[in-house]
Structures are given as C-alpha cells and as structure tokens.
Amino acid sequence: MIDLILFPSSFFSTKKVDEDLQSEYDAVSSTGLYDTIFFGYDKWYNEDKLVLSETPSTMRKAIMRGWMMKPGQYSQFYDELLANNIELIVAPSEYEQMHIFPNTYKFFGNDTAFMKVYPLHEQIQISDVKKHFNRFMVKDFVKSVKGTEFPKFFDVSITQEEFDNWMEVFYKYRGNLLTGGICIKEYLNLKCYGERPNEYRVFYVNGEIVSISKNSGQKNFTQEPPKELVEKYRNLPSIYYTVDFAELEDGTWKIIEAGDGSVSGLSEFQDAEQYFRALYYALND
C-alpha cells in the first residue's frame, strides 16, 4: 500500500507544510486516503540535513511532493529516508532519467524540438549553433530563465560577443541551481489563445495517465493534445513523471518538456483533490 506523502515543511516550522504547497496539502487531507510527513525545508535545502516531523516504526513507501533537487542531492535524500523507514516510489535512477531533459530527449524523436547540448562554462561557438538553427532558445539540463530579461530566443543575427554576454546573464540567474550542461533548442512557434500559449501537462503514474491539464493559464476552451500522442509516452522508464505538450501555430503538437512527477507542479486551475485521488488509485490498484 502506498498511502504516505512527504511534503517539505514551512521554512519557519517543521510542523507545518511549506506555504506554497498548502493547497496541495489541503487537497491530500480532503481525500482521506493518505498519511503525511514533513521534512525540514531549511535543514534539507540549505544544509543537506534530514529532519522529519515523525519517523515510521516500519518501512513505508511514499510519494514526495516538493521542489527540485539536483540528482546527487535526490540520491542522498532517498538513502537517508530509507534509513528512516521511508522508501520513495521514485528511485534515484528514475529521478535522474526524467529530471534531466537530455536523458529523455532520445525517447521523443520528431515529437520534440531539435536540440544540441554543450558543456557548462565553455564558450559555445555561435557559428556552430547557426549551422543547425535559425532560431533557438537556451536552458540548462533542467530549466530556462523564463521571466527575466534574458531573450526568449536568438536568431542568426546574434554575434559571438553578444551571445557570450547573454550567457553570463544566464549563468547569473541560474546560480547554484545550474544543472548538467547547456541545451540549445529549436524555438517553436506556439499557438496562442488570447495571450496564452496552448500547453498541457500530463502526469503519468505506474503506466497510467493520471491527469491532463492546461498548463499555461488558458481559461477558455482550447484544443487538447492528440490522444494517440499522449498515449504514446505512457511507459517511459519511471513510475511517476510528467510530459508537457504544446500546440504549434500550424495545429500540430510537440513535446516541450518532461520531468519527474515528484517535483512537477500541478497546473494553475487543476483540481488537486481529484488529482491525488487518481494518483492513489493508479499506485494501488
């Protein structure tokens, strides 16, 4: 039976849930299906020390809902929880598989944008990039710096000096969260409804589709990703993961992201209680 969820605590108290996850915690409580345990936010994320609100007397399997960790930190987290009678459903190898996008890129083929990877902190030769891309975006192996002054995309007009300067900005924003290497990805023209691109997040659990939800704040009716495309990725090598799909201006669909389910957020208007009920039955049926 998998009926335990591990949440990060409030920064201020290990006996309360992280304020940004309060709605998820309330939804979990409303289902009546789960027990919950908190791990100390401050101690873990800032000091790599595990502090639990309680320790089970016997080994229990658990779902973690929380924030991103680098693969090495997650592996340490997993091992320390095991020593405290908690076994996360996502093994460290599965976490790394789905958290690091270049690891999943090989599964998606033409269903995702073309991408090249480069080492961290080495000058990326823009002449090489231009051989493969007319327009491109930049992220590390996990995240971009969307919402900053860093450009959404570059095109063939960019010079080496300009690009090098922008990469310094990128490294500044990612800071200690910088993970893996640099991904240069083809920039896609997404279809918008109003001002919102049409993006959907799909949670997969134990080979089942647990939820399909609008993931960019679309409020009105929008086209959903094709069923056959969503079904195609039910059996990637992890028990709990997400894949994000986006509609392009020409009406076709591409995968724009993937992630570990433990650290993938629910969508803005998603029914959290319904989600946690579906998660429970997908894991325990």
Summary of the structure (lengths in Angstrom):
residues: 285
radius of gyration: 19.7
end to end distance: 9.4
largest distance: 62.3
contacts: 840
relative contact order: 0.15
helix: 34%
strand: 26%
